[in-house]
Amino acid sequence: MIKTITQTLVSVLALFGAGLSGYIVLIKAMQTGCSTTACNTVLSSPYASIFGVSNASLGVGFYLVLLLLSIRRDWFLALIGIVTAALASLGLILIQAFIIKDWCFLCITSASTITLLLILIAWLYQQNPEKPRWDMGYLLVLSAVFLTGPILHYGVNSIVTRDSVIIHIDGKGYTQSDIDAELGLRMIKLKNQQNQLRKNWAYEYAIAREAAANQVAPGVLMQMVFPSQPSVASINAYQTYLENTYQIAFTLPTSSQIDLPQTPHTFAKKGPDTAAFRIVSFSDIQCPYCKTKHQELDALQARYPQAIQIEYRHFPLDHHPEAKRAARGSWCAGQSGQFWAFLDAAFDHAQSLSPSSLMTISKDLDLDTQAFLACLTGPDSLNAVELDIQAGIQLGVSQTPSVFVNGHYTSDRITAKSLGLSE
């Protein structure tokens, strides 16, 4: 009687484990998460899958195999399987404890189920220590049952990510990809804002840890770190410190890739066309953030001249009245091979970009001042800048700097680490 109850309990627990693992597969695919932040941290970590297949889907296959073995009363193979699963489960628990340092209650429930199954199956095997029948057809059936887990993974993910009609207008359906493509950069920027919120959460978490270590409130710590108005460089430096100190690593979703046409102004590029990273920046010479981004990208390209190509595109904003004239001046300087030198000087004089200031820059660069003035006021320089502006408008650019790395829009700070280059 006890043996029969135990056998039934094993089958019930195997069925429960399969259902639990299937639920994890579903919430991971739908990115809805579970009820705790720690759980979501574990499920979104790189340790939650093997070769692109979620551990939970492998769990579905394993539990279904165990269910079949329990029905056939094949306790020898069941014991081998549950011992293997217990070791894998222990490894995942140790990863949560010492690497991720957060706990997923769903994973703990599954580990507890495996532990209970290990005890029950070991007892059942002692009661009936028969050797299994090594039948090839039987083993193929077990393999097929196990593969239902990975198949479930790909099936659920394909259904969840399937492009479906989300809006109807006058009887015509529009899919999500149709609408997102029409919205272009506006939708991409919205997704990037989501990523920025996620990054800010990581920094806030690290700041709380840092404040606790210094026995002060987070707000007090920020006043200690930034006693005056912080510069962009100082904020970037502190974020780098937090990333290094608390081992923060970002594997956030990338934005959609945009096909960016090459600039017709070859002098507005630095680095080979064969570079692994093509960075295109739409910029405004009167924009202070553009100057910071320009210097950041210039220094990065100088450090990795073969791996990075930077491409400058003009996008002077309407509320910067002198920016378009300065952009025209850089194009004129580019005709004499002085585009980047003129750009650097113009950024340094961004507060005063009058015609006389631009002429002074041209003299400092030993340009032909008469030819420069004719170009500055002529139609060619205006058409060249307008060409950049129209290219930006077609992409959905509305603010500066707007930067694309290999066609992916990003508002993040671009570093060797973020590109995966050796530092």
Phi, psi and omega in degrees: 000315180295320180298318180295317178298317180296317178298318178296320180296323177298316179297318180296316180294323177296318178294320178297317179298320179296318178295318179296315180295321177297323177296319179296318177303317183294311183289332177289318179293320182278351180057032177275337180073177177249197193279352182235148178296320181299318179300315180295325178299317180293313184292335180265000181284160179293346180277357182276001179212161178231120180054039176084356179254127184295143177303325181297322179292325174296325177297322177301311180299317180297312182297324178292321175298317180297322178298316179297317179296322180291325178294322181275357180059037179265081190281341178291307177296324178298321180293318177300315181296317184287328175295316177299315180295323180295320178294317178297318180296319178298318178299318180293324177295320178295323177297317178298321185286319191248343181250302179286324180060038174211161186238139174254115184293334176292319178293321178296320178297318178295318179298321178294321178297317179297319179298315179295319178296322179301315180296313183293316182291322176300320179293318180295323178294322177298324180287334183215073186281062180268145176284148182285162174268112184278073180265126184299320179297321179296316179295323178295322177296316179298319179296318180295321178296318180297322182291348176297334178295300176302324178298320177299319180303307183290325179295312180297316182294323179290324179291316183295320184269002181298137181286110184246159177288126182243346179219137174244134176226121181053038177084353180262134181266141178239127181279167180299318181293324177300312184291316180297323178294322179291321179287334174059233187295334179298318178290320179298318179296323178297318178294324177294326177295325175298316178297322179295321176299319178296318179294318179299324177299318180296317179294320179296321178298315180293322179296320177298319178295318181294319179296318179297322179294329179265003177058043176225165176285152179306320179297320178294319179301317180296324177292327177289320181287318182238080181294339178230184181301118185285146174273166178300320181297319181290324177295315179299319181296320181289323176297320177297319177299316180296319180298317182287319184290319185251016174051052178277126177231132183255126172234058185280156179299138179274155178284167178296148181275138180246137178280107182261121177292147178293147176293139176286349182262093187299332180288349181270017177238145173233129180104158184286154177292343179272005182299147180292332183236119174256115183249117181251128183238120172270121194221162180232123186296333179272359181271118183296325178292329178295323178298315179299315180294321179299314180293322179297312182290322180297316180294322181293319180292324178295329180283327180233068188295334181267338185268339187234135169241127175251142183230123183262128175237133181283134174215067181295132182273154185297327182277006172245086191297335183264355186293320182293321178297318179294323177297318177297322179297320180295322178295319178297319178295328179296334178295339178250016177078019183242028183301307186290324178294320178294319180299315179301314182293321180294320177298323179291335180249030187299336181284342181215096182242044178292163178306322180293324178294319179293323177294323178297318178297319181296322177294318180298333180265008178060036176276158174291105189296323180293316179294323179296315181296320179296320178292318183299326183258000183269173185285333186296316181293323179295316180297322181295316180292319179298327178298317177296317181299315181294324177297319178294317180298318179297329178279345182097013178293133179225351181215164180233151351284144171245116190242139178236132176247112184051041176086357179259120177293139178214141174253004181281162172290131183262120181229170176300323180294317182292333178272349181081023177270148180293136183265000000 
